[in-house]
Amino acid sequence: MKLTLEAVAALTGGKILSGDPELTVFGVASLLDASREEASFLGNEKYFQDFLHTSAGIVLVPPSLPAYPEHAAFVEVDNPSIAFNALVKYFMASAYRFTPGIHPTAIIDPTASFNPDKIHVGAYTCIGAHCVIGDGTDIGNGCDIGDGVTMGENCRLHAHVTIRERCKLGNRVTIQPGAVIGSDGFGFLMGDNGRYVGIDQVGIVELGDDVDVGANTTIDRARFGRTIVGEGTKIDNLIQLGHNVVVGRHCIIVAQSGIAGSTKVGDYATIAAQVGISGHLNIGSKSTLGAKTGVLSDIPENSTYWGMPAFPYKDATLQACPVPQRRCRNRSRGENRILSDSSPITTITNMMPTTWFIAFSSRPKCSSWPNPNPVRMGTKISAAIRERQAKAHPCFIPLTTNGAEAGSVT
């Protein structure tokens, strides 16, 4: 497979900035790895230095770059990442060829419905009774397709995928190796005899058109009804979706995230890596959850949340990176209320009703302070020690809840 510069521009909808229209490339690679016979792209300004030193023959670039390397041809496109994907698909088409046929070691129930001349079934795959498989579907080696499963057209199941009984896949669904669709939901009740009793999970999983499911991801069947993943949603590796979860259309769910049972996720939501979402919640459409967020309550639409527990992104970053704030403290009641952000004082406090605690200044001169308090927080210290510490370390500010100083403002 090969492409000329002129063909690259036509395939990507771009404009040739420089280079011989007959210049030919035979593959794609990253900016630093590409050779003269390969195409690459600049999709992020972080890689501009790599771009200046690339050996690629053709580079897809955004408009109005300040500089270009020598000895390369350039095609200007609106979105280099999306345009480059068109090149990847073109060249990878030669690496993957759909070849219809049923491997002789496959075990297929005679009641399964499909056209053997229009699907592929790999070695040692099992297909249960009354399954319906659409044309163009490719089922890899060692897959297990349960009774009554329905698959649309042009699906691709990689090796060792399990689709449990009665689950439904739309058209063009791709499932990576080791994924399990339709395993039992995690449902147990404590019986009168002090032992857990399993709750029957009799529902199904339904994947919409153009859904992608990553390797070793598990999507549990509903207790009753359906666990749903909407059209166009992309699910990364090692994701857990609990029973009766509903994920909307065109969502992104990134690695090692988990969504507990009966939670509903709106359309176009983005869930970053290692997010944990509690059950029976609503995650609004077009919301974003930052990495490692712990969600314990509903998330509104068009919002960005982060942290544990989840806070609006702006508030969460203030907690993670303290800024100068002015606080009113009454240690006898455990109060630590922010009054304004005009004071250069931030506090380190255990929020317990103790008599003494330490406040550290956020001024630059205190950025590398030693521990100014040699005794455990919450311990009363003498006036002489406080005076010496105050002189030696200006960022040491003892406060008290006794007498007139109770509830003082710093």
N, C-alpha and C positions, 0 to 999 in steps of 0.2 A: 504494500500500500504506500502511495506517495501523494504529495500535494505540491503544486506550484504556488508561488507567492500570489499569483492572480486567483488561483482556486481557493487559497486561504482567505483572501479578502471576500470572495463571493460567499463562502461557507459561513463566515462570521458576520457578514454585513458591514465590513469595515472599509476603510479607505487606505490605499497604499501611500505611505509617506516617502519611502525611499526603497531602492532595490530593484533588481532585474525581475520583471514579471514571470520569467521562466525559472527563477531560482527554485530548487526542489528540496523538500524535506521529507523524511521517511518515518518520523515519529515525534514524540513530545517528551519534554523533561523540564526540570526546574531550571531556574536561571543559571545557577552555578554548575549544574550537572550537564546541561545541554551542550551538544556538539554543533558543528557547522551544519550538519544534516538533520537537525531537530528544531522544533519550534518551542517557544516558551512564552511567558506572559509576565507583565508587571501589574499585579492586582492590589498591592499594598505598598504605601510609601516607605514602610520599614525596610523594604528590600531594594530601595533605590540604589544603594551601593553595589549590591549584587547585580543589578541591571547594568550599571556602568562597566562591570567587568565580565559580563556574560560572553560566551562564545557561540551562543545560539545563532542559527541561520536566519530565523524569522522570530520577531518578538511582537506580541500583541500589546499595545500601549494605550493608556488613556489620553485624552486631549491635553495639549499645552504643557508638555514636560520641559523643564529648564535646560536639560542636556541629554544627549544621546551618545551611546558608545559607537565606535567605529566598527566597520566590517560586519554589520548586521542590517537586515531589512526590517522595516517597521510597518505594521498595520494598525491604524488608529481605530479604536472601537469605543463605544460608550461604557461598556462594562467588561474589562478584560477577563475577569474570572468566569463569567457566563460564556463569553465568546470562546475561551480556551476549552471549556467543557465540550463544545461542539467538535473541536479538533480531537479531544480525547475519545469521544464516542466514535468518530470516524476511524481512528487508528485501532481502537480496541475491538471494533467490529470484526476485524480479521483474526483477533485472538480468540473470540468466542463465536462459535458457529452453532446455531440450533440445528440439530440433526434428529428428525423424528425416528422413533423406534422404541421397542420394549426389550429391555435386557432379559435374557433367558432365565436369570436367577430371580427376577421380580415375581412376587406372589400377589396376584390380583384376583379379587372375588369376581366371579362371572356376572354378577348383577351390576357391577360398576359400569357407568356410561361414559364413553369417550370415543374419539376417532383415533385408532392406533397409528394411522398414517399422518396425524397432525399433532401428536404429543410425544414427549420423550420421557421414559421412565428408566432410571438408573438401576445399577446392580443392587440386589438384596432389598429393594424397596417393597413395602407391603401396602396394598390399597384395599380398604375394607368394602363391605357390602353397600350397594346403592349410592356409591360416590358418583359425583358428576364433575367432569374435568373438561375445561374449555380448550379450544384449539390453541396451539402455540405454546402451551404450558410445558415447562421443563422441570421435572422432578428428579433431583440428584440421587446419588447413591445412599442407601441405608435409611431412607425416609420412612416414616410410619404415618399413614393416612387412615384415620379411623372411619368407622361406618357412618354413612350419610353425609360426609363432607362435600361441600360444594365449592369449586374453584372456577373463577372466570377465565377469560382468555389471556394468553401471554404472561402468565405468572411464572416466577422462577423460584424454586425451592432448592437451596443448596444442600449439601450432604447432611444427613442426620437431623433433619427437621422433623418435629412431631406435630401433627395436626390432629387433635382429639375429635371424637365423634360429634357430628352434626354442626361443626363450626363452618362459617362461610367466609370465603375470600372473594373480593371483587376482581376486577380486571387489572392486570399489570402489577400485581403484588409481588414484592421481592422479599424473601426471608433468608437470612444468613445462617450459616451452620450452627446447629445445636439449639436453635430456638424452639420453644414449646408453646404452642397455641392451644388453649383450652384445658390446661391442667385444672384440677379441682381448686376452688377458692379456699382460703384458710378460714374455715368455719367450725368452731367447737363450742359446746356448752358444757358447763359443769353439771353432772348428774347428781341425783340424791345420794348416790353411793360414794361420792367424793372422787369420781373419775370423769375425765372429759369424754364427751360423746360427740362424734362427728355429725355435722349437719350436711345432708345431701345437697350437692351442687348440681342442679339439673338444667341450668341454663346453657348458653353457648357464647362463643366469641364471634364477632363480626368485624372483619377488616374491610374498609372501603377501597375504592379504586386508587391505584398509585400509592398505596401505603408501603413503606420500607420498614422492615423489622431487623434489628441488629443481632449479632451472634450471641447465643446463650441468654437471650431475653425471654422472659416468661410472662404470658398474659393469661390470667386465670379466667375460667368460665364463670358466668354469673350464677349466683345461688338459684335464681330463676330469672327469666328474661334474657337480656343480652349484656355482655361487656362489649363496648363499641370503640373502635378507632376510626375516626373520620377520614374522608377522602384526602389524599395528598400528605398525610402526616408522616413524619420521618422519626423513627425511634432508633436510638443508638444501641450499642452493645450493653449487656448486663443491666437491663431495665426490668423492674417488676411493676406490673399493673394488677391491682387486686380485683376481686370479683365485683361486677356491676359498675366498674369505672366507665365513664364516658369521656372520651377525648375527642375534641372537635376537629374541624378540617384544617389542614395545612399547619399543624403544630410541629414544634421541634422539641424532642425530649432527649437530653444528652446523658452520657454514660453514668451508670450506677445510681440513677435516681429511682425512687419508689413512690407509688401513689396508692394509698390505702383504699379499701373498698368503698364503693358508692360515691366517690368524689367525681364531680363533673368539671371538665376543663373546656373552656370556650375555644372558639376558632382563633387561629393565628397566635396562639400562646407560645412562649419560649420558656422551657424549663432547663436550666443549665445543669452542669454535672453535680452529682451527689446531693440533689435536692430531696428532702423527705416531706411528703404531704400527708397529713392526717386524713382520716376517713370522713365521709359525709359532708364534704366542703364544696364550695363553688369557686373555681378559679376563672376570673373574668377573661373575656376575649381580648386579644392583643396585649395581654399582660406579660411581664417578664420576671422570672425568678432567678436571682443570681446564684452562683455556685454555692453549695453547702447550706442553702436556705432551709430552715425548718418552718413549715407552714402549719399553724394550729388554728387558723380562722380563715374566713372567706377573704379572697383577694379581689378588689374591684377591677373593672375593665380599664384598659389603657393605662396601666400602672406598672411601676417597677419596684420590686421588693427584694430585700436581701437581709441575711442575718438569722440568728436563732434566739428568740422567735423572730419571725419575719417582720420587718419594719419597712416603711417607705424608704427607698434607696438613700435619699438625702439624709434622713434621720439616722439610718443604719451606719452610714459612713462617719457621721459625727460621733457615734458611740465607739466605732472601731479606731478612730483617729481623733482623740480629744482636742478641742479647740478652747481658747480662752473663754471662760464663762464666769458669771457672777452668781453665786449660790447663797440661798438662805438656809441655815442649818439649825435644827433643833434636835440635838442628839437624844434627848429624853424621849422624843416621839419617833426617832428614826427618820426625820425629814431631811431631804436633800433637794430642795426645789430650786430650779433655775429661774433667776430673776431677769437677767440680761446677759449679753455677751460682751459687755464693755470692760469687765475686769480681767486682768491677766492671771487669774487664779483658777487652777483646776484642782480637783481633790482626788485623793485615793482614800477610800473609806470602805469599811466592811458593812456599813448600813445598820449596825447594831447600836442600841442605846447605851453607848459607853461615854465616859467623861472626856477622854482625850483622844484626838485623832490628828493626823498630819495632813497639811495641805501643801502642795508643791506648786511653785510658780512655773508657768510655761514660758517665761522669758528666756531668751537664748543663753544668758549667763548661767542658767541653771540646767542646761541641757545635758551635762555630764556630771551630775552631782553624785557624791557618795551617799550612803544611807545616813541621814542626819539624826535618826533616832535609834540609839543603841538598845532601847528596851522595847518590849512587845507592845503593839498597839493596844490601846485600852487600859494601859497601866498608868497610874498617876505618877508624875515626876515632880521633883522639887522645883521651886522658883529659880534657884541658883543654876540648876541644870538647864532649865528653859532659857535663861539669860545667856549662858555660854553657847548653847546651840544656836540661838538667834543671831549672835555675833559671828559665829563661825560659818553659819549657813543661812544666808538671807532668805532662802526659800522655805525655811522651817517656820510654820505658823501654828502655834498651839491654840486651840479653842476650847471653851468650856461651856457646859450647859448649866452651870451653877449661877445663881444670882442674876445680876443685870446683864451678863453676857449671853444668857440663854437666847437662842434664836438669832444670834448676831449675824450681820451681813458682811461678807468679805469680798 
